[in-house]
């Protein structure tokens, strides 16, 4: 595990503890794909917080990055993200850029933004679940976090993006 990945995990735990968040850690075999890791953790994929990093061009000169968080059984609507940011072009961010902004490798991206260049947008349907599951910046450990604590801590912009 690189120091950067370890840092994302440590920062997440410290932030949740400091805020008195209700969560539990789940150890499992290393896995980053939503369907497979949901099975390992023993929950419905709809309870997973799937995290995708999207690049949106706004005009010719500005590029913005969005951390889109959607239910694990849903598909991200790229056009909805583009419209939300009034963009002219949208695509998934390149893996290297996504990992740089997220501070962790693909498959372990947290549903929190610790980089001011990364705007956090969550689909409101996530709030239907009492608890959200996500990889904790590591492929072998996940967090089950009370949804209301997630919203309080992460303060995502809520918008229909599925």
N, C-alpha and C positions, 0 to 999 in steps of 0.2 A: 504494500500500500504506500503510495507516495505521500509526502507530507501534506500536499494540497488536499488530497482526498481525506486524509486523516483530519485535517483542519475543518472541513465542511461538517464532518460527523461530530467532532468535539464542539464546534460552535453551536450546532443544532441542539445537542444535549444541554449545553450550558444555558442557552436561551430558553429552552422549555423548562428547565429547572428553575431559573430565575423568575419566570413568569407564573410558576405554580401550575403548569399545564398538566393535564391528566393524560398520561401516555404509558405505553409499555413497549419494551424492546422484544423483538422476535428474532432468534437466531435461525438460520436456514442454510441449505446448500447454496453456493454462489449462483445467482440467477438475476438477470435484469429485464427479461421479457415479462410484461404485465400478466398475461394469462398463466404462464408457468409459475411465476413467483406468487401469484394469488393462490394457486393450488397448494404450494409449499406452506404458505401462511395459513391456509384453511379458511378463506373467505371468498365471497362472490367477487368477481372482477369489478363489478359496479362500485365496490367500496374502495378500490384502489385509486390513488391520485396519480394519474398518468401525466408525466411532465415532458413537454415538448418545447424546443426552442426554435423560434421562428424569426426570420429576418424580414422586415418590411421596409421597402423604399418609399420615402415620402418626397415626391418631387424628384429632381435630378441629383440633389446634393446631400440629402439626409437619409441615413439608414438607422432604423431603430430595431432593437431586439426585444422580443416578447417571450417570457416564460409562460406558456399556456398550460394550465392545469385542468384536465378533464377526467371524468369517470373512466376507469379502466376498460369498460365495455363500450365506450363511445369513440367516435372518430372526430378528430379536430376538423373544423370547417375553416380552411385557410382563407377563404373569401370573407368570412365573417370577421376574422382578425384584421384583414386588409381594410375592410370597411370601418371597423372600430377605430383604427389609427389614421383613417383617411389617406391610406397609402395608394401608390400607383403600381406596386409590384409586391408579391409575397412568395416566400419559399421557406422550406425548412433550412435552418442555419447549417453551415458546414460543420462537420463533427468537431474539428479543432476549435472553431470559434465557440460552438456550443459548450464544449468542455471547459474552455477558458472562462466564459461568463458564468457557468454554473459552479465552477470550482470543484467539479467531480467528473468522473468518466461517464460516458453514455450508459444508460441503464441504471444509474444511481443518482440522477438529478433530483435534488430536493424540491418540494413545492414552495420553496422560500427563495427570494432573491437577496443575495448578499452583495450584489454588484449594482451600483447606481445606473449602469448602462442597460440593465435587464429589467424590463417592466413586467410585473406580475399580474396576469389576468387569469381568473378562475371562472369556470362555468358554474352558474348558480345551482345546477342540478347536483353538484357535489354536496350541497348543504342538506340534501334529502337524507344523507347517511349520518348516523349518530357518531360514527368513527371513521377516520380515513387511514388507509394503509399506504406506506410508501417506503422505498429503499432509503436507508439512512445515510446516503453518501457512500455506501459500501454495498457490494453485491451479496454479502453474506449476513447482513443484519437489516431488519426493517423496524419501522415504528408504526404502532397503532396509536393514533392521536385523536382525542375528542374533537369533533368537527368545530364546535364553537370556540375551542381553544386555538385551533388552527387559524380561524378567521381573525380572532383577536390578536394573535402573534404575527401572522404574515401580512395582514391587512391587504388582501388582494383586491384589485379592481374586479368587480363582478360583472360579467357580460356573457350573453349567450354565444358560445363559440363552438358548439358541437353541431 
